[in-house]
């Protein structure tokens, strides 16, 4: 089986709309049923707030349990005194998921990094680090504001400091880990809970000439022995979701070396305060932030 075949699994799409007040609960609920989740304002011109309408789109590799989803969102609706959202659940054909995605994926620039789909043919550009990535079944094409913001944060950090031991947690396509490796980081460990993501990450590392510096493994959080043996890390990259990031804060504090840096993403601007509180409780301090399209990337440092 080729990597092209592994990048074309059965894919199911779940879509719904909720108010800003129920957004966190809805995102957490979808996280239990799906992998990649996209969140954006239904009306781009509206202002984020508790009454704003947000669109959520998630992709799953197995047919979602509609009854379980409807029951979960009925509880959320009752808790927030809103109407239960209408759920759209549909199976996507290969052409829908892959070919359409490629057609809509132009080159993306983030600092010195230039993200390209494999369908784009262009020569090397002076001062640019090319990252050839097709998302396939994994999250991380550089198009979403969270990934874009992480690349910008990584570029800024690498201009001021050299990192030798890097962890890309929840790596998806490993776009962040590959960027770190190609920018000169000596050792990168890319970890994801999803086996397909790990295979795609390893393939992307080879395609980008970063396999000698990047190892992809399957892991759930910081507990995997391979992660504990490689720790402490002087740089951790984690583009996940706000809820899991908060739960993983103690593990991050243990995995970071003194003076180490963590780049955290997957949180909305309004989730920054409580996520910061969770990490300050672990003696991690705010060292910087990037905000893009309603999403925040946090740069934390260990004293």
N, C-alpha and C positions, 0 to 999 in steps of 0.2 A: 504493500500500500504506500502510495506517495504522500508527501506532505500536502499536496494539493487536495488529495482525497480526504485526509484527516481534517482539513479546514472546511469541509462541506458536510457537517453533520445535519441531522434533522434539527431544525430550529423552530421554536414556537415564540410568538410575539404576544405580550400582554400589554394592553394600553388602557389607561384610565385618566380621569381628571379629578383633582381634589383641591380644596381651599388650602391656603398657606398654613392655616392653623393645624390642619391634620396632615401636613406634608411629611413630617418626621415619622409619624406612626405608619403612614402608608409606605414610605420608603423602606422602613424596617420590615414591614409585612412582606413586601415584594422580595426582599433579600432572602427570605426563607424558601421562595419558590423558583427563583431565577438567578442567573449569573449577572451579566452586564445590565446596569440600570441607568437610563438617561432621564434627567429631570430638567424641565425648562418651562418658562412662563408661557401659558397658552396664548397670551397676547404680549408680544415682545415690548410693546409700548407701555404696558401697565407697570405700576410700581410694586415691587415685592412687599408683601404684608400679609396679615392673617386672612384678609378677604380676597386676596388675589387668587386666580385660578391657575394651578400648575398642572402640566401634562407629564405623566410618568410613562415611560416605555421600557419594558424589560424583555430580555430574551432568555429562553430556557431550552435545554436540550431534550427534555422529556415532556410529554403532554401534561400541562398543568392541571391540577385537581380543581375544577371550577367550583365545585361545592365547597371545598375547603377555603378557597379564595373568597367566595361570596360570604361565607360565614365570618371570616376574619375581618373583611371590610364592613360587614354589618355591625360588628362590635366597635370598630373605629368610628363609623358614622354615628352610632348611639352615644359614644363618649364625647364626640365633638358637636353633637346636635346638628348634623348635616344629613342630607339625603344620601343613601348608599350609592357609591359611584357605579356607573355603567361600565362593566368589564368587557373589553374586546380581547378575545383569545383566538388566535389564528395560527395555522402552520404556514411557514414561509417556504416557498420553493427555493431550490439552490440559486436560481437566477435572481430571485428577489433579494436574497441575502448577500450573495457574493458579487455578481456582476453589477447590480445596481449600486452597491457600496463602492466598488472601484470607480464607476463613472462619476460618482459625486465626491471623490477623494482627490483634491488637487494638492500640489506641494504645499507644505506648511512650514513656515520659518518661526523658530523660537530661539532667540539669541543667536548663537553660532550654529545651532542645530537646524538641519533642513530635513523634514520628514517626507519620504516619498513612498508611494505605492509601487509595487513591482511592475505595474503597467506603464510607469513613467520611465522614459529613457532620456537621461541627460548626463553630460559629463561632469567631472568634479569641478566645484566652484571654490575659488581661493577664499580661505578663511572660514569655510563651511565644513561641518561634519555631517555627512549624509547618513540618514537612518532609513533603510529600506524595510518597511513594515506593512504587512497586510493583516488586518485584525482577525479575519476569519471568525473562529468561534471564541476568540479571546478579546478582552477589552484593552484598548490602548493603541489608537492609530494617530494620536497627536491632535485630532480634530476637537475633542472635547476640551472645555476650558480647564478642567482639572489636570489633564495630561499636559496641555500647553503651559499651564502655570508651573507645573513641576519642572518642565524642561527649562523654563526661564529661571526658576530658582536654582536649579542645578548649574546652569551656565554661569550665573552670578557667583555661586560658591566656588566653582572650579577656577575662576579667574583670580581668586584670592587665596586659595588653599589647595594643597594636594592631598587627596584621600587614597589610602592604600587598601582598606578592607571595607567593602560596601555590601549592604543587604538591600535588595529590591523585594519587599514583602507584598504579596498580592500582585505579582508582577504582570499577569495578563500576557501580553505579547513580549514582555521584557524590554519595552522601548526605553524605559528609564535606565535599567541596568546596562543595556547595550550602549546608550548614550554615555554613561559613566565610563564604561570600558574603553570605548573609542576615544574618549577625551583623555585617557591616560591612567585611570584608576587600575591598580595592579590586580586586585582580586574582587570579583563580584559574584555574589550568591543570589540567584533569582529564585524566589519561592512562591508557589501558588497552591491553593487547596484543590484546584481542578486539574485532572490529569491531562486533558486536551490542551489546556493553557501551557502546561509544562512542556509538552511536545512541541507546540508552536514556538514557545520561547527558545528552546534549544535549536530549532531550525532557523529562527531569525538570527540567533547568535552566529551560527555558521555562515549564513548568507551575508552577514555584515562583517565577517572577518574578526569576530570577537569571541569565538569559541575557546580560544586559549586562555582568556581571562574570565569568562563567565561560565558558571555551572548552574543548571536549572534543576530544581528538585521540587517534589510535592511536599507541602507542609501546611499545617493549620496553626497559624500564629508562630510564636517564638519557642514552642515546646519541642520541636523536632530536634533530635540529637545532632544532626548535621549543622543546624543553626547554632546550638549551644557550643559545639566544638569550635566553630569558626569565630564565635564572639570572643571579645567585644569588638564591635564595629565602630569605625570612626565616622561612618555615614550610613543612615538608614533612610530609604525612600519607601513610602507607604501611601499609595493612592487607592484608598478603599472606600469606606463610608464612615460617617461621623460616629455612628453607634459602635461598630467594631473597633474603630480607632480608640474610643474612650475605654472600652473593655480591655484593650491590649496595652494601655498606658503602663501598667506595672512591668509587663514583659519588655516593653521598649526601654524603660529605664535600666533594667538589668542588662539588656543586650548592648547598650551604648557604652563606649569607652569614655572615661573622663575627658571632657572637652569635645565629645562627639556631637554630631549634628544630625537632626532628623528633619526630613521634609515630609509633611503630612498633607494629604489632600483627599477630596471626596466630601467636603463639608460646604454647606451653604454659608453665606456671610453671617446670617443670624445665629448659626450654630457655633461660631467661633468662641464666644465667651465661656460657655459651659465645657467645651472641649479643652480650652486652655486651662480651666480650673482642674480638670481631671489630670492634666499633665503637670501642672504646678504642684499638685499634691505629691507628685513623684520627683520633685525638685528639678524639673525641667523648665527652663525659662524661654520666653519669647525672644527670638533673635531677628525675626523679620516676617513679612507677610506679603503676599501678592493676591490681588483681587481681580477676577475676570468674570464678567457676565453673571454676577450673582454668586460666584463660587470663590472660596478663599483657600489659599495654600499657606500653611504655617511652617515657618522655619524655627525649630526649637534647638536649644543647646543644653548640654549637661554640664553642670558646674564642675 
